[in-house]
Amino acid sequence: MTFRLLIDGELVDGAATLEVINPATGQMLAAAPRADATQAERAIAAAKRAFPAWSKLSFAQRRAYLEQLAEAVAARADEFARLLTQEQGKPLAQAKGEIFGTIAALKYYAAQELAPKTLRDTPTERIVEQRYPLGVVAAITPWNYPMLLMVLKVAPALITGNTVIGKPAPTTPLTTLLFGEVAAEILPPGVFQTLVDGNDLGGLLSSHPDIAFVSFTGSTPTGRKVLGSAADTLKRFTLELGGNDAAIILDDADLDTVAPRIFKGATENAGQICLAVKRVYAPRSMVDALCEALAKLAGQAAVGDGLQQGTTIGPIQNKAQFEKLLGFIAEARAEGTIVAGGERQEGEGYFIAPTIVRDLPDDARLVREEQFGPVLPILAYDDLDDAIARANDSDYGLGGTVWTSNVARGIEVASRIESGTVWVNKHLELPFDVPFGGAKQSGIGRQQGIEGMEDFTQARIVNAALA
C-alpha cells in the first residue's frame, strides 16, 4: 500500500521516506512519506487560509462533516484495525477496540456544541460568555494509541471551528496517513492535514507564530520541550504527559477479584498506556498471595504477534522502548526478586514476557520512573498513611487506583491521592464526557468533556449596558 501526506487538500509524497517497522517481526512494514520544513510551512499556510471559512460554519454544518468522517472510517474499520496491529503491535481485538473508540469519538464530538453562557441578565446589563476558535491546531500524538489519541484531539478541535495539522509518532504514522486519505475526500482543503517527521518538525510547529494551539500527548521530557518552544508566542497548549500511576490495595480487598484487574491494568497494550498501573502498594500480609496470583496470570498470558489468534499481549512498539525495558528488568533483577517473566521472548520481534517484581527499594528506577511496559513492581506497606505518602512521593500525577471492599473507604483514600484521575474498584474508564488531565509533571490542561473542548477555544466576555 502506498501512503501519502495530506497537504492543502492533496495527497502528496514526502520530501523523503521513513521506514516503519512491524514490532512483531522487527522487519520493515512500509515506507512512510517524510515531510520536510518546506512541506510543514505549506501545511501551516494552508490551514491558516482554510480557517476563516471553516470557523464561520455553524456547529450543525461542521457536525455533518464529522459524521461523514465517522461513517467513512467505519466503512474501512477492518483495514484500519489490521494496519494498526501491524504498525503498533497490539492484538487485533484491541486494535478493533481502538478503531471503534475512534469512530465513537468522532460521533460524540460531532454532536457537541459550545453555546454562549449568560452570566448576568438584569434590567440594566447583560453579560455573556462566548467561545470562539483559536486558529490552527497542531495535534502531536504518541505511538501507543495512534488513532484514538489523534482523533481525541482532532474531533473537538474541528467541531469548535479550528483547523488541524496531525503529526503522528514516527514509528506509527500509517493509520494517521490512512485517516488523512479518508479525510481528503470529505473535508475542505487545509481543514485537516497530516505531517510525518523523524521527530524533527515538532519544534517548528510548537514555535511557529501561525500555530495557535498545540495539543501534545507524549513523554514528560518532550512535553517540557513543547512548553519551552511555545513560550515565545504565548500560544495555548495542552500537555498530556507521562504517569507513574500507583494502585493501592486496602486490607479489606478481595484478591481473587482485584488481582486480575490489576494485571489487566498493568499489561493491556503491553503496558504501554500513560494511565496504566505502574506500581502496586499492598499490605505486607497480602504481598505473597498477590504475587502468586499475578505470577499465575503472567504465566497464562499469550505473548505474540497481534495478528495471531489467541494473542493477549503484543510486542513492545519500538526497539528503543524495548531496550529501555530490558534495562529496567536487569536492574530489578539485581535489586529485587523477579517472581514471573523477566525475559525477552525468542524471535525477531520486540517481545517481553509480563514481569512481576517484588522486594524493590522505593528508590529503584522501576518504582521512581515510568516503565511504559509490562513490568510491574509490588511494594509492601505496613501503614496506610505511609502507603499514601509513598504513592504521592512522585513527580507524576496522572492517575491512580484504590481497591477495596468498602467503597466509601476507597473514596476517602482516593481523595488523598495527588493525581488528575483516581479510580476506585475499576480502571481505565475514560468516558468522552468526563475530562481528564495530569497533576504535577503529568501535564497541563484537560482533555475530553466540555472542559477539553473549551481548551480549543478562547473565552470572550460581551458586557452590554441595557439602560
N, C-alpha and C positions, 0 to 999 in steps of 0.2 A: 504494500500500500504506500502511496506517495502522500507525504504530508507537506502542507504549506502554511505560511503565516497569513493571517488576515490583516491587511492594512488598507485603510480607506476603501473598504468595500470589495477589495480584490484579494484573491488567494494568490500569493506570490512566493517565489523561492527566497531562501535566506541568502545573505551575503556569503555564508559558509554553511557547513553542516556539522552536526553534533551526533556522535554515536550514542544511542540509547541501548542500555544493557538489560537483558532479561535476568533478574536476580536469581531466578530458579536454575539458570543454566550457566550464568557468567558469560554468556555469549551475546553478540550484538543482535538486537531485535529489529532495529530500524535506524535509518538516518533521519534526524530531525533538522529542519531548516533553522539556522542560527542567525539571528538578526545582528546587525552592527549599529553603531551610533547614528549613522545616516538614516537607517530604516526606523530607528526609535524616534528620531526627530520628525520624520514623516508621519508616523503614527500619532505623535502628540499634536502636530499641526492639524491632522485630520479630525482628531477628537475635539479639538478646540473649535474647528469650523462647524462640526455637527452639533455642538452643544446648544446654541441658541434655538434651533428649530425643535430639537428633542425636548428641551426643558419647557418649551411653550405648549407642548402637548398636555392634554388633561391626564389625570390618573387613569381614567377609563380608556383613553387612547393608548397609553403605554401598557395598560393591562392586556390589551389584545395582543400586543407583540410578545409579551412574556408567556401568555397562554399558548401562542403558536410555537414558541421555543420549547415549552414543556412537551407539547404534542410531538414535535419533531424528534426530540431526544427519546421519548417513549417509543417511537416507531423504530428506533435503532438501538434499543436498550441492550439487547444481547450482544451487539457489536461493541458497544461501549464497555460492557462488563468484561468481555473476553480480553479486550485491549488493556483494560485497567489491570486485570490479573497479570497479564504478560509484562507490563511495564513496572507495576508496583509490587507484585508478588502475592498479595492476599488471596486466600481461597476464593474460588469463583462465587460461592454463595455469599460471601462477604462483599465481593465486588458488585454483585447484583443488588445487595442491600444499599451500597453507596450510590449506585445509579438510581434506584428507586427513591432514595433520600434526595438526590439532586432534582429529580422531577417534582417531588413533593415541595421542595423549597421554592422552585420556580412558580408553582401553582399558589403556594401560600403568599409569597410576596406580591404576586400579580393581583391578589385580592385586597391588598392593604392600601391605605390612604392616610396621609398626614393632613388632617383637617385643621383649619385655624381654631385657636382656643381663645374664647372670650375671657379675659382676666378681670375685667370690670365693665359693668354696663349700668350707668346711673343717668338721671336726667341731665347731668352736666358733662359727662365724659364717657367715652367708650375706648377701652384698651384691649387690643387683640394681639396675640402672638401668632405670627405666620412662620412658615418654614419654606425656604427656597433652596434649590440645589446649589452645590458648590462649584461644579465645573467638571474638569477632567479628573477621574479617579484612577490611580494605579493600584491594581489588585495583585499583590505579590503572595504567592502561595507555596506551601511546602510539599514534600513528596509522600507524606503518609496517607492523606485523603485528597488527592489532587483534583478530583471532580467536585466533591461535596463542598470542600472549603473554598474553592473558587466561586461556585455558584452562590454560596452564602455571603459572598461579597458583591458579586455581580448583580444578583437579583434585587437586593434592597437599594443598591446604587442606581440601577436603571429605573426602577419604579418611581424613585424620588426625583428623577429628571437629570441625573448625571450621565456623562459618557464614560466609558471604562476601557482601560488597557489591561488585559490579563497577562501576567508574567508568571508562568509555572516554574517549578524547580527544574533545573537542567536534567535531572535523572528521570523525571516523569512528565514530559511535555506532551505526550501523544494524545491523551484524552482531551486535554485543553485545545490542542490543534484541531481535533475532530469536532469539538464543540464550536470552534470558530468556523469550520466548514459548514456546519448546520446553521449558525447564526448569519453567515453570508447570504443565505437565501431568504432571510426573514427581516433582519434589522437594516435600517438605512445606513449608508456608508459612514464609517467613523464612529458610530454609536458604540460598538464593541469591536475590539481588535486584540490580536494575540502577538506577543513577542517572546521568543525563546532566546535565552542567552547562556553563556557559560559562567554565570554569576558575575558578569562584568557590566551589566546595564542598570543594576538596581540603584547605584549611586546617582546615575544620570536622571532616573525617574524621580527619586525622592528629593533631589535638589532642584529640579527643573522649575522655573518660575511659572510655566503654564500647566503644571500639575497642581491641582488644588487640594487633593486629599490622597494620602497613602494609607491603604489598608493592608497590613502586613501580618502574616502568621508564620512563625518560624522560631528559631532559637533565640535565647536572650542575648548572646553576644552580637548576633546580626541585628537584632532589634535595637541595640544601643547605637549601631552604625546608622540605621534608618533615622532614629531620633536626632542624631547629630547632624545628618545631612539635610534634614527638613528644617533645621533651626533658622537658617539664613532667610528663608522666605516665609517663615512663620506659618507654614501650611498645616492644615488639620491632618490628624492621623489617628488610627487605632493600631495598637500593637497587642497581638495575642501570642504570648511567648511561652517559654518552657515551664515545666512544672516538676515538682518532686513530691507528688501527692501522697499523703500519709493515710493509711487505713488504721483506725483504732478499733480493736476488738474489745468489748467490755466483758466483764467476768460472768455476765449472765447470758452471753450469746450461745446459740446452738451451733457448734462447729460443723455438724453434718449439713446444716443449711448454709452456713457462712463460707466454708472453705471453697466449694465450687464457684461461688460468686466472686470471691477474691481472686481465684485462679483465672477466671474468665476476664476479670477487670485488669489483671496484670499481663495477660498473654494474648488477648484479642488483637488482631492485626500485628502479631508477633511483638506485642508490647509497644508498638510504635504509635502511641497516642499521647498527646500532651496531657490529657486528663486520666491516663491510666494509673492504676495502683502502682506506686513506685517503691514503697516501703511499708511494712506492716508492724504495728505495735500490738503485742498480745500479752495478757497476764502470764507471768512466768510459769504458773501451774498448767497453762494450756499450750505452751510452746511445743512440747513433744508431740502431742496429739495433732496440733495444727500442721507441723512439719510432715508428719506421717501422712496426713490427708492430702496435703499439697504435693508431696512426692509421688503418691499414688496417681493423682491426676496428671502429673507431669509424665509419668510412665505410660499413661494411656493415650496421650496426645499423639496425633499422627502428623509429623513434620514432613513437608514435601512440597512439590510443585503444586501451586494453587489450582492448576487445571486438572489435576488428578483427582478422581472421585475419592472421597473419604479423607482428604487432607483437612486438618483442623488448624494447623499453624504453617504459614508460608515462610519464605526466606526473609532475611533482613534485606531492606530495599537496595542498599548500595554497599560497595566494598569498604568505603571509608567508615561507615557506621558499623559494619560487620567487624572490622579490625578493632574499632574502639571497644566494642562489647567483649571481644576476646581478651582485651587488656583488663577490663573490669573483672572478668572471670578469673584471670590469672592472679590478680591482686586479692580477690576474695578467697581464693584457694589458700593463699599464704596467710591471710589474717583471720579467716573463719572456717566454717565447716560446710562443705557442699553436700547436701542431702539428696539432690536429684539433678541430673543433667550435668552441666559443666563442660560439655564437649561440643566441638563443631561436628556437624554431620558429614559423612563422606560425600564426595561428589564435587562438581564444579560450581554449584550454586552457593549462595551465602546463607547456609542453614545453621542454626544454633538450637540445640535442644532446650526446652524450657528448663530453667535452672533455679533451684531453691537453695538459699544460703542462710545459715544461722551463725550465731556466736560472733558476729562482727562488732567491732567497737563503733561508737557513734561518729567517730571522725573518719571512718573508712570512706573511700570515694564512692562506693556503691550506695552508701547512706546519704552522703552530702550532695552528690551530683545527680543529674538526671541521666539515667542509663539509656532510656528510649529503646528498650528491647526486652525480651522475655527472661530477665534475670532479676529475681526478687529476694530482697533481704528480709528476714524475720527477726524482730528485735523484742526482747523480753522487757516487761516493766513490772515493778512491784507496787507502784503507787500511781493512781490515775492522774493526779495533778502533775506528776513528773512526766507521764506519757504525753500529756497535752503540751507541756512546756517543750519537750523534745520534738514533738511534731511541729511546733511553731518556730523552733530554732532553725530557720531556713531562710535563704534569700528568696525562695519561691513561695507563691501563694495562689496557685491556680485552682486546685480542687482538693477534695478530701472525702473520706467516708467514715461513718461510725456504724458499728454493727452491734446490735443488742436485741434482747427480747422485750425490752421496755422502751417503747418509742418516746415517751416523754423524757426519759433519762437520756436517750440518744439525742434528742433535740437540744437538751441542755448542754451536752458535751459539744455538739456541733456548733453551738452558739459561742464557743470559746476558741474555735479554730480560725486562724488568720488566713482565710482563703476566700477567693471570689465565689466559689460554689462548694457546698458541703452536702453530700447525700447521707441519708440515714436509711440503712437496710436496703439500699439499691445503689446503682452506679451507672454512670454514663447515660443518663436520661437527660436529653437536651431538646425540649420542645421548642419549636420555632418561635412561639410567642413568649418565651421566658429568656430574658437577657442573661449573658454570662460574660465574665471578663476576669482578669487576674489582679491580685493584690501584689504588693512588693515588686519584685523584678519579674513577675509573670505577666506583666502587661499594663497597658493604659487604654481606657475606653471600654465600650461594651459592644457586643455583637448579639444579633438576634433580638427579637422582641421589638416593640416600638422604640425603645431606647437605642437599639442598634440602628434602626432606620434613621432616627434623628441625628445620629453621628454623621450621616452623609449629607446633612443639610445645615444651613445657617438659620438661627432664630432671628426674626425681625419683629420688633415691637412697634405696632402702629397705635399711637396715643392721640386720640382726637377729642377736641372740645366740642360739646354739643350745644352749649349756651354760653 
